[in-house]
Amino acid sequence: MAENSDLIQAELYKRSKKVIKRSTGVLFYDCTNFFFEIQEEAGIKKYGYSKEHRPNPIVQMGLFMDRSGIPLAFCINPGNQNETLSLKPLEQQIMRDFELSKFVICTDSALSSDANRRFNNYGERSFITTQSIKKLKASLKNWCLDPTGWELEGSKKKYDISKLEDSEDNRNKIFYKQRLLEGWDEERDISFNQSLIVTYSLKYKHYQKNIRNKQIERMIKLMEDPSKIEKHSSTDAKRFIKKTNITKNGEVAEKTIYEIDQDIVADEEKYDGFYAVCTNLDDDPPVIADINHDRWEIEESFRIMKSKFEARPVFLQRDDRIEAHFLTCFVSQMIYRILEKQLKEKYSL
């Protein structure tokens, strides 16, 4: 099975088209990892960043899914490999074995390296990728957060979002603005223009604020037991805790003081409600946003694989058997999704 994994994936795609319509104009790509109940690295089982913060060797899975939510292709890589490197080889496999050449790749910011964007700025391929506003240059960041110049679909009016009334009607509106970022691909000697599209939603603002407030509440309780305070990542809730080892007079404190860092809280509040993507498509911002919104289904596929299919922990040693294990999970996922779609089409009201 491992030796014929690429062939099996290609044949599954071709045969699936006979039982259900495949929407391959838009392809979603994401990565996750699976842990092993072992302590030593071996083969593709490597120590790397675990999305579940487990101290075990892992393997990395890259997964392509079409817009209808049905898996298209996957790859298994060593657990210590950079995720951004996994997209291009699997995409080339799809173009070669699946005979697909015209599609839009939709990914999150973690997989949107400059090299991957340039690769999909050629031929009939395009890209849509989430963009961290915090990581933009100061001028672009200020433009994104500027409260003036916002638009609504179907309206030519310009809005100032700082003056929005927090009403139920406004909470259901999504405001946007767009800016062209001109560039040049010297390797191919072609233009490399991207559109930066930023949206603003009061509903999303309140969602982000509620999530942060719950994290802060947990951190206040956690500060009662300082031994558990250790930040894992930039998104860990423990980022809100400030540790002080000196007194206000500059003297060494008898004990470490823990408190909520209000500066970090205030800095994050600036971005509440904002969401940005970059794309080389010419479509209107609402169309781009609608495509990107469907990306949640690939994360749902990972959850199904890890929970319902119990794909981890993995109790296999040989690399070929590990590949076969995940090929079985991939086939099961495809059958699950096809049955799900057929049932919805047959019994939807």
C-alpha positions in Angstrom: 0.0 0.0 0.0 2.8 2.4 0.9 4.6 1.8 -2.4 1.4 2.5 -4.4 0.1 5.4 -2.3 0.3 8.0 -5.0 -1.4 5.7 -7.6 -4.1 4.8 -5.1 -4.9 8.5 -4.4 -5.0 9.3 -8.1 -7.4 6.4 -8.8 -9.6 7.2 -5.9 -10.1 10.7 -7.3 -10.9 9.5 -10.8 -13.3 6.9 -9.6 -15.0 9.2 -7.0 -16.0 11.5 -9.9 -18.3 8.7 -11.0 -20.3 8.8 -7.8 -20.2 12.5 -6.8 -19.4 15.9 -8.3 -15.9 17.1 -7.3 -15.3 20.8 -6.9 -11.6 21.1 -7.7 -11.6 24.8 -8.8 -10.7 25.6 -5.2 -8.3 23.4 -3.2 -7.7 23.8 0.6 -4.4 22.8 2.1 -3.4 22.4 5.7 -1.1 20.4 7.9 -1.3 18.6 11.2 0.8 16.0 13.1 0.3 12.7 14.8 2.2 11.5 17.9 3.7 8.1 18.7 3.8 6.4 22.2 7.6 6.2 22.0 10.6 8.2 23.4 13.2 7.8 20.7 13.3 9.2 17.2 13.4 6.7 14.3 12.8 7.0 10.5 10.2 9.7 9.8 9.2 9.8 13.5 10.9 13.0 14.7 10.7 15.4 17.5 9.1 18.6 16.2 6.5 21.2 17.1 3.5 19.2 18.4 0.1 20.9 17.9 -1.0 19.1 21.0 2.1 20.0 23.0 3.1 16.4 23.5 6.7 15.5 24.2 6.7 12.6 21.8 8.1 12.0 18.3 5.6 12.9 15.6 4.9 12.7 11.8 3.5 15.5 9.8 0.4 15.1 7.5 -0.3 17.5 4.6 -3.9 17.3 3.3 -5.6 18.7 0.2 -9.4 19.0 0.2 -11.7 20.2 -2.6 -14.3 22.9 -1.9 -17.1 20.3 -1.4 -15.2 19.0 1.6 -13.9 15.7 0.1 -10.2 14.8 0.6 -8.1 14.9 -2.6 -4.5 14.0 -1.7 -2.2 13.7 1.3 1.4 13.3 2.2 3.3 12.1 5.3 6.6 13.8 6.2 9.1 13.7 9.0 7.8 15.5 12.2 10.7 18.0 12.2 10.1 19.2 8.6 9.0 22.8 8.0 5.3 22.8 7.0 5.7 25.3 4.2 8.0 22.8 2.4 5.2 20.2 2.1 2.8 22.1 -0.2 4.7 22.3 -3.4 5.7 18.6 -3.8 2.1 17.4 -3.1 0.7 20.1 -5.4 3.0 18.9 -8.2 1.8 15.3 -7.6 -1.8 16.5 -8.1 -1.0 18.3 -11.3 0.9 15.2 -12.6 -1.3 12.3 -11.4 -4.7 13.9 -11.2 -4.4 15.9 -14.4 -5.5 19.1 -12.7 -3.9 22.4 -13.7 -6.4 25.2 -13.0 -7.2 25.8 -9.4 -7.0 28.2 -6.5 -4.9 27.1 -3.5 -6.3 28.3 -0.2 -4.1 28.1 2.9 -3.6 29.7 6.3 -0.7 32.1 7.0 1.6 29.3 8.4 1.8 27.8 4.9 1.9 31.0 2.9 5.6 31.4 2.3 6.7 33.8 -0.4 8.0 30.8 -2.4 4.6 29.1 -2.2 2.8 32.2 -3.3 5.1 32.7 -6.3 4.7 29.1 -7.3 0.9 29.6 -7.5 1.3 32.8 -9.4 2.0 31.0 -12.6 0.0 29.2 -15.3 -3.7 28.8 -14.4 -3.0 28.6 -10.6 -3.9 31.2 -8.0 -3.8 31.6 -4.3 -5.7 32.9 -1.3 -3.9 32.9 2.0 -4.6 34.4 5.4 -2.3 37.3 6.4 -1.3 38.2 9.9 -1.8 42.0 10.2 0.7 42.1 13.1 3.4 40.9 10.8 2.8 43.5 8.1 5.1 46.5 7.6 4.1 49.5 9.7 2.5 51.4 6.8 0.3 48.5 5.8 -0.6 47.7 9.4 -1.7 51.3 10.0 -3.7 51.2 6.8 -5.5 48.0 7.9 -6.3 49.5 11.3 -7.3 52.9 10.0 -11.1 53.3 10.8 -11.9 55.3 7.7 -12.4 54.2 4.1 -14.4 50.9 4.7 -17.0 49.6 2.3 -20.0 47.2 2.3 -21.0 44.9 -0.5 -23.5 46.5 -2.8 -22.8 50.0 -1.5 -20.5 52.8 -2.7 -20.6 54.6 0.6 -17.4 54.9 2.7 -17.7 54.0 6.4 -15.8 55.0 9.5 -15.9 51.8 11.7 -15.0 53.7 14.8 -18.4 55.4 14.7 -20.4 52.2 14.2 -23.2 51.7 16.7 -23.0 48.3 18.4 -26.4 47.1 17.1 -27.6 43.7 16.1 -27.9 44.9 12.5 -24.3 46.1 12.4 -23.0 42.9 14.0 -24.2 41.0 10.9 -22.3 43.3 8.5 -18.8 42.6 7.2 -16.9 45.7 6.1 -13.9 45.5 3.9 -11.2 47.4 2.0 -8.6 46.4 -0.5 -5.1 47.4 -1.5 -2.9 46.4 -4.4 0.6 45.3 -3.6 2.7 45.4 -6.7 5.7 43.1 -7.2 7.8 41.3 -9.7 8.9 37.6 -10.0 12.4 37.9 -11.3 12.8 34.1 -11.7 9.9 33.9 -14.2 10.1 37.5 -15.3 6.4 38.1 -14.7 4.5 40.5 -12.5 3.7 39.3 -8.9 0.8 41.5 -7.8 -1.2 40.7 -4.7 -4.3 42.2 -3.3 -4.4 42.7 0.5 -8.0 42.4 1.6 -8.9 43.2 5.2 -12.4 42.8 6.7 -13.9 44.1 9.9 -16.8 42.6 11.8 -18.3 43.6 15.1 -19.4 40.0 15.6 -15.8 38.8 15.2 -14.6 41.6 17.5 -16.8 40.4 20.3 -15.9 36.8 19.6 -12.1 37.6 19.9 -12.8 39.6 23.0 -14.7 36.8 24.7 -12.0 34.3 24.0 -9.4 36.5 25.4 -11.4 37.3 28.6 -11.9 33.6 29.2 -8.2 33.1 28.8 -7.4 35.9 31.3 -9.9 34.4 33.8 -8.0 31.0 33.6 -4.7 32.8 34.0 -5.8 34.6 37.1 -6.7 31.2 38.7 -3.4 29.7 37.4 -1.4 32.4 39.1 -2.4 30.8 42.4 0.0 28.0 41.4 3.1 29.6 39.8 4.8 26.3 39.2 2.4 25.7 36.3 3.2 29.0 34.6 5.2 28.3 31.5 4.3 29.7 28.1 4.4 27.3 25.2 3.8 29.6 22.2 2.8 33.1 21.1 -0.9 32.1 21.2 -0.7 30.4 24.6 -3.0 32.0 27.2 0.0 32.3 29.5 1.3 35.1 27.3 -0.9 37.5 29.4 1.1 36.8 32.6 3.9 39.2 33.5 6.6 38.0 35.9 8.4 40.6 38.1 11.5 39.8 40.1 12.3 43.2 41.4 10.5 45.8 43.5 9.4 49.3 42.4 12.6 50.6 44.1 14.8 48.4 41.9 15.7 45.9 44.6 15.6 42.2 44.2 12.2 40.9 45.4 11.9 38.2 48.0 9.5 36.3 45.7 8.4 36.4 42.1 5.3 38.5 41.5 2.8 37.3 38.8 0.2 39.6 37.3 -1.8 40.2 34.1 0.2 42.2 31.6 -2.3 44.9 30.6 0.1 46.2 27.9 -0.2 42.9 26.0 -4.0 42.9 26.5 -4.3 46.4 25.1 -2.1 45.7 22.2 -4.2 42.6 21.2 -7.4 44.6 21.5 -6.3 46.8 18.6 -6.7 43.9 16.2 -10.2 42.7 17.4 -12.6 42.3 14.6 -10.0 42.5 11.8 -9.1 39.7 9.4 -6.8 39.8 6.4 -6.1 37.7 3.3 -3.7 38.1 0.4 -4.6 36.9 -3.1 -3.6 37.2 -6.8 -7.2 36.8 -7.9 -9.2 39.7 -9.4 -12.5 38.7 -7.8 -14.4 41.1 -5.5 -13.5 41.0 -1.8 -16.8 39.4 -0.7 -16.2 36.5 -3.2 -12.6 36.0 -1.8 -13.9 36.1 1.8 -16.6 33.5 0.9 -14.0 31.1 -0.5 -11.7 31.5 2.5 -14.5 30.9 4.9 -14.9 27.3 3.7 -11.4 26.5 4.9 -12.8 25.4 8.3 -13.8 22.0 6.7 -10.3 20.8 6.4 -9.8 21.3 10.1 -13.0 19.3 10.6 -11.5 16.5 8.6 -8.4 16.4 10.9 -10.7 16.2 13.9 -12.7 13.4 12.4 -9.5 11.5 11.7 -8.1 12.0 15.2 -11.3 11.3 17.1 -13.7 9.1 15.2 -11.0 7.2 13.4 -8.6 7.1 16.4 -5.7 7.7 14.1 -3.4 8.5 17.0 -1.5 7.6 18.9 0.2 5.5 16.3 1.5 2.1 17.3 3.7 1.3 14.3 7.4 1.4 13.7 8.3 0.9 10.1 7.9 3.9 7.8 6.0 1.9 5.1 3.4 0.7 7.6 3.0 4.2 9.0 2.3 5.4 5.4 -0.2 2.5 4.9 -1.9 3.4 8.2 -2.6 7.0 7.1 -3.6 5.8 3.6 -6.3 3.7 5.3 -7.4 6.8 7.3 -7.4 8.9 4.1 -9.6 6.3 2.2 -11.9 6.1 5.2 -12.1 9.9 5.4 -13.0 10.1 1.7 -15.8 7.4 2.0 -17.1 9.2 5.1 -17.3 12.6 3.4 -18.9 11.2 0.2 -21.6 9.4 2.2 -22.1 12.6 4.2 -22.7 14.6 1.1 -25.0 12.1 -0.5 -27.1 11.9 2.6 -27.4 15.6 2.9 -28.4 15.9 -0.8 -31.0 13.2 -0.4 -32.6 14.2 2.9 -32.0 18.0 3.0 -35.2 20.0 3.4 
